[in-house]
Amino acid sequence: MYQLLTDSAVDLPYQLLADNNIKFVSMHVTIGSSEYKDDLEHHFNLTNFYQKISQGIMPSTTQINIGQFIEFFKPYVKANIPILYLGFSSGLSGTFNNAQQAKKMLVHAYPNAPIYLVDSLAACCGEGLMLLDAIDRQNSGMKIDELANWLINNRLHYRQWFTVDDLNYLYHGGRVSRTSAAVGSLLQIKPVMDVDTRGHLRPVKKVRSRRRSLEALAANTVKELENKYDPRILIATSADDKAARIVRNHIYKLVSNAQILLEHIGPTIASHTGLGCVAVFSFAKTKRQ
């Protein structure tokens, strides 16, 4: 018996994690002078958060620190329960490095502590899709060391395509230049982006309309699907449910039996994408290059 752990950047519903006995540690978001815990909408009001962004407020996020991870891991370590933590991409946050430092400190105090850490190299429901697959494999009887190795060996098969409606948030987060943001906004250019082999965001192409960017998300996802019979696909959005449904419908036209879940992009990720982000997550036949 072992415990699966994750963090709130996973952007899956709170109840889904609770139903599967998955525990998570929360990122924190600062809006103005107030700090809030990203708890997967258990108490956090995501609708109110989106409204604040729509008013032009730029939130900031705080990575999970070493002390938080020690408090998170320690009860399992003391109870001699093996743990596997699936974490937010090290290419986007220092959070995973802090988890590694916490493990070192705990192993020093508890030399035989069975702690497995997996860097998802993913964000949002990319990390979430990996967690769903981990739950399935744990339930099928896969041992903790085998599951950790499987996740590491397959993490680059998880594809993450997304587009944003406002480049200024990516500029604010250091993802695009000021000039690119200004010109893109003026010309209504929409980026199609993915996540590279180190877990960093990267632009793949630019299109001249929102419609084309949404079509590209669906086409790129379906083209690389490992399973084209009944694939599990997650679509997440920050307050543009209509666009998310458009992408879902495009995918259904190409893969009618797809299992598609629509989710919300939580405050941690939405703080850096702004409103109108749409992202699609799937397991591909080839690894990211």
C-alpha positions in Angstrom: 0.0 0.0 0.0 1.4 3.4 -0.9 0.1 7.0 -1.1 -0.1 9.1 -4.2 0.5 12.8 -3.7 0.4 15.8 -5.9 0.0 19.6 -5.8 -2.7 22.0 -6.7 -1.2 22.8 -10.2 -2.8 19.5 -11.2 -6.1 21.4 -11.9 -8.4 18.4 -11.4 -11.6 18.7 -9.3 -11.2 18.5 -5.5 -13.8 15.8 -5.2 -12.2 13.6 -7.8 -9.0 13.6 -5.8 -10.9 13.1 -2.6 -12.8 10.1 -4.0 -9.5 8.5 -5.0 -7.7 9.3 -1.7 -5.2 11.6 -3.4 -3.7 14.2 -1.2 -2.3 17.5 -2.5 -0.3 20.4 -1.3 -1.4 23.9 -2.3 0.3 26.7 -4.2 -0.5 30.2 -3.1 -1.8 33.2 -5.1 -1.5 36.8 -4.2 -4.1 39.3 -5.4 -3.4 42.8 -4.3 -2.4 42.6 -0.6 -4.2 39.3 0.0 -2.8 35.8 -0.3 -5.0 32.8 -1.0 -4.5 29.1 -1.1 -5.2 27.3 -4.3 -7.2 24.4 -3.0 -8.8 23.1 -6.3 -12.0 25.2 -5.6 -12.7 23.4 -2.3 -13.0 26.8 -0.7 -11.3 29.1 -3.2 -13.8 31.1 -5.4 -12.5 30.7 -8.9 -15.3 32.7 -10.5 -14.5 35.6 -8.3 -10.8 35.2 -9.2 -11.6 35.3 -12.9 -13.7 38.4 -12.4 -10.7 40.2 -10.8 -8.5 39.3 -13.7 -11.1 40.6 -16.1 -10.8 43.9 -14.2 -7.1 44.1 -15.1 -5.6 42.8 -11.8 -2.3 40.9 -12.3 -2.0 38.2 -9.6 1.2 36.6 -8.6 2.0 33.1 -7.4 4.3 31.6 -4.8 6.0 28.2 -5.1 5.5 25.6 -2.4 8.5 25.9 -0.1 10.7 23.2 1.6 9.0 23.6 4.9 5.5 23.0 3.4 6.8 19.8 1.7 8.3 18.5 4.9 5.0 19.0 6.7 3.2 17.4 3.8 5.4 14.3 3.5 6.3 13.8 7.2 3.1 12.1 8.5 3.5 9.3 5.9 7.2 9.0 6.5 6.6 8.7 10.3 3.9 6.1 9.6 6.2 4.2 7.2 3.8 4.6 4.3 5.6 4.8 1.0 4.8 8.0 -1.0 4.9 8.9 -4.6 4.7 12.7 -5.3 3.8 13.8 -8.9 4.9 17.4 -9.1 4.4 20.6 -11.2 7.0 21.0 -14.0 10.5 22.0 -12.8 10.7 24.0 -16.0 8.0 26.4 -14.8 8.5 26.6 -11.0 11.1 25.9 -8.3 8.5 23.9 -6.5 9.8 20.5 -7.6 13.3 21.4 -6.5 11.9 22.3 -3.1 10.3 18.9 -2.9 13.7 17.3 -3.6 15.3 19.3 -0.9 12.6 18.3 1.6 13.2 14.6 0.7 16.9 14.9 1.4 16.1 16.4 4.8 13.6 13.7 5.6 15.8 10.9 4.4 18.6 12.2 6.7 16.2 11.9 9.6 14.5 8.7 8.4 17.1 6.8 6.4 14.8 4.1 5.1 11.9 6.4 4.1 10.4 5.3 0.8 9.9 8.6 -1.0 9.5 8.7 -4.7 9.4 12.1 -6.5 8.4 12.4 -10.2 8.8 15.7 -12.1 5.8 15.7 -14.4 7.4 18.2 -16.8 3.8 19.2 -17.2 1.4 21.9 -16.1 -2.3 22.1 -15.4 -4.3 19.1 -16.7 -1.1 17.7 -18.3 0.0 16.9 -14.8 -3.6 15.9 -14.1 -3.8 13.4 -16.9 -0.6 11.8 -15.7 -2.2 11.5 -12.2 -5.3 9.9 -13.6 -3.1 7.3 -15.3 -1.1 6.8 -12.1 -4.4 6.2 -10.2 -5.4 3.5 -12.8 -2.1 1.8 -12.5 -2.0 1.9 -8.7 -5.5 0.4 -8.7 -4.4 -2.4 -11.1 -1.7 -3.4 -8.6 1.4 -1.7 -10.0 4.1 -1.4 -7.4 5.3 2.1 -6.4 8.8 1.8 -7.9 7.4 0.5 -11.1 4.9 3.3 -11.3 7.5 5.9 -10.6 9.6 4.5 -13.4 6.6 4.3 -15.8 5.8 7.9 -15.2 9.3 9.0 -15.8 9.8 6.9 -18.9 6.5 8.0 -20.4 6.1 11.7 -19.3 7.2 13.1 -22.6 4.4 11.2 -24.3 2.0 13.6 -22.6 1.2 16.4 -25.1 0.0 19.8 -24.0 -1.2 22.2 -26.6 -2.7 25.6 -25.7 -3.5 29.1 -26.9 -4.2 32.3 -25.1 -6.5 35.2 -26.0 -4.3 37.9 -24.4 -0.5 37.9 -24.9 0.0 40.5 -22.1 -0.2 37.8 -19.4 2.5 35.7 -21.1 4.6 38.9 -21.4 4.0 39.7 -17.7 5.2 36.1 -16.9 8.3 36.5 -19.1 7.1 34.0 -21.7 7.0 36.5 -24.7 8.7 39.8 -25.3 7.0 43.2 -24.9 7.2 43.7 -28.7 5.6 40.4 -29.4 2.8 41.0 -27.0 2.1 44.5 -28.4 2.3 43.5 -32.1 0.3 40.3 -31.5 -2.5 42.2 -29.7 -2.6 44.8 -32.4 -2.8 42.3 -35.2 -5.0 39.8 -33.4 -2.3 37.2 -33.6 -3.0 34.1 -31.5 -0.1 31.8 -30.5 -0.3 28.0 -30.6 2.1 26.8 -27.9 3.2 23.5 -26.3 5.6 22.3 -23.6 9.1 21.2 -24.5 11.2 18.3 -23.2 12.4 20.3 -20.2 8.9 21.3 -19.2 9.1 24.9 -20.5 6.4 26.7 -22.6 7.3 27.3 -26.2 5.6 28.9 -29.2 5.0 26.6 -32.1 3.1 28.7 -34.6 1.1 31.9 -34.9 -2.3 32.2 -36.5 -4.4 35.3 -37.4 -7.6 34.3 -35.7 -9.0 32.7 -32.5 -10.9 30.2 -34.6 -7.7 29.0 -36.3 -5.9 28.6 -33.0 -8.7 26.4 -31.6 -8.7 24.3 -34.7 -5.0 23.9 -34.4 -5.3 22.6 -30.9 -7.7 19.9 -32.0 -5.8 18.9 -35.1 -2.4 18.7 -33.3 -3.9 16.6 -30.5 -5.6 14.1 -32.8 -2.6 13.8 -35.2 -0.4 12.4 -32.4 -2.8 10.3 -30.4 -1.4 7.0 -29.2 -4.9 5.5 -28.9 -7.4 6.6 -31.5 -10.2 4.3 -30.4 -11.2 5.7 -27.0 -8.5 8.1 -25.9 -8.8 10.1 -22.6 -8.4 13.8 -23.4 -8.6 16.7 -21.0 -9.5 20.2 -22.1 -9.0 23.1 -19.7 -9.9 26.7 -20.0 -9.8 29.9 -18.0 -13.3 31.3 -18.4 -13.9 30.5 -22.1 -16.2 27.5 -21.9 -17.5 28.2 -25.4 -14.0 27.9 -26.9 -13.3 24.7 -24.9 -16.5 23.2 -26.3 -15.5 24.2 -29.9 -12.3 22.4 -29.5 -14.1 19.4 -28.0 -16.5 19.3 -31.0 -13.6 19.4 -33.4 -12.0 16.4 -31.7 -15.2 14.5 -31.6 -15.5 14.9 -35.4 -12.2 13.2 -35.8 -12.3 10.7 -32.9 -16.0 10.1 -32.0 -15.3 7.8 -29.1 -12.9 10.1 -27.3 -13.4 10.4 -23.5 -13.1 14.1 -23.1 -13.2 15.9 -19.7 -13.7 19.7 -19.6 -11.9 21.3 -16.6 -11.2 24.8 -15.3 -7.7 26.3 -15.3 -7.0 27.1 -11.6 -5.6 30.3 -10.2 -1.9 29.2 -10.2 -1.8 28.7 -14.0 -4.5 31.3 -14.9 -2.3 33.9 -13.1 0.2 33.5 -16.0 -2.2 32.9 -18.9 -5.0 35.4 -18.2 -8.5 34.7 -19.2 -9.4 32.9 -22.5 -6.7 30.3 -22.3 -7.7 26.9 -23.8 -5.4 23.9 -23.4 -5.7 20.3 -24.6 -3.9 17.4 -22.9 -3.4 13.8 -24.3 -1.1 10.8 -24.5 0.7 10.7 -27.8 2.3 7.9 -29.8 5.7 9.7 -29.9 7.6 11.7 -27.3 8.0 15.5 -27.3 11.1 16.6 -29.3 
